[in-house]
């Protein structure tokens, strides 16, 4: 399987241009699965609900989703990407989609909202799920989800061999470390597509950290991108590597688990299902 990532530098609000730039970047190489950053067409730092209302789109009928599906058809590939979603009830989500030539194969709404995102977006209301793409099972995380080991573990237990991770990272190094750990502890490939550039649209200036990466199930960095330039990378991986969870003849990542002893809820915390 050829996995590609695109590290972009979107201009806030320039949806058509940002989409065109991402498609041009993907067209420059061949991959079975492309991963684009979080909120890759809109930019990240919303300053009002009016902006969010204007820029958010429906899934699957919105123009960004439809354009990605068309690209997938033309190039016979799948694409994971992050975008601002508006649902039929007028709620907004920081969403991720995985599209292929048939349409939207998977939609995920970010569960772990970061910082000012909590002002604009509703937390995700869909579970962590995986989808099979040509014999390879893929799952989605979005940015700050990397901080929560339960998220990647849930995807891995549901069969994920590749975790696509669209991101707009502003904390240097953290996600690059945690996503290597998520790959190693779960025996999966992880693909973090970050962005670069600056946004200073509220009282909090943001610098995006780049350094997009692809990691193998043994924690090896297969690709590590630059911190401050647009980038495109494609890596050949063998998904079979993610199907063997053994660490040695005695230990297995999943078989050695003791889930009945893992009730990690805080004192007094109740299930919210």
PyMOL commands that set and color helices and strands:
alter all, ss='L'
color gray80, all
select helices_A, chain A and resi 15-27+49-55+63-75+117-120+143-147+149-157+174-186+239-242+259-261
alter helices_A, ss='H'
color red, helices_A
select strands_A, chain A and resi 2-7+33-35+78-86+92-100+103-109+130-133+136-142+162-166+189-193+196-199+206-209+213-215+221-224+231-236
alter strands_A, ss='S'
color yellow, strands_A
deselect
rebuild
show_as cartoon
